[in-house]
Amino acid sequence: MNFFKIKTSWSNAEFIVLKISIATAFIFIGGYFHRFFHHYWIPVLILFLITAFWTIHLWVKKLKMENK
């Protein structure tokens, strides 16, 4: 399986979701160690999960369109 050799092109708008997902993951990790973010770990986790699944959906959709 040449999974890592597949090339796709992303627009800047599609990268926004990926960037939000990564940023919320960092906030979630930071929140685990810091009391200020400790009160907000559930909303940050929910935002991370939503954007992570959204990013995966966009990626799979783009792979399917390019490999047709």
C-alpha positions, 0 to 999 in steps of 0.5 A, spaced: 500 500 500 502 506 497 499 510 502 504 515 504 506 516 497 499 519 495 499 526 493 493 531 494 493 539 493 489 543 499 487 550 499 488 555 504 480 554 506 481 547 507 487 548 511 484 552 516 480 546 519 487 542 520 490 548 523 484 549 528 485 541 530 492 542 531 491 548 535 486 545 540 490 539 541 496 543 543 491 547 548 488 541 550 495 538 552 497 545 555 490 545 559 492 538 562 498 541 566 495 548 567 489 550 571 487 556 567 485 551 561 483 546 566 476 549 567 475 549 559 478 542 557 471 539 555 469 544 550 477 544 547 476 536 547 470 537 543 472 542 538 478 538 537 474 531 536 470 535 531 475 538 527 479 532 527 474 528 524 472 534 519 479 534 517 479 526 516 473 527 512 475 532 507 482 528 506 478 522 504 473 526 500 479 529 496 483 522 495 477 519 492 476 525 487 483 525 485 484 517 484 478 517 480 
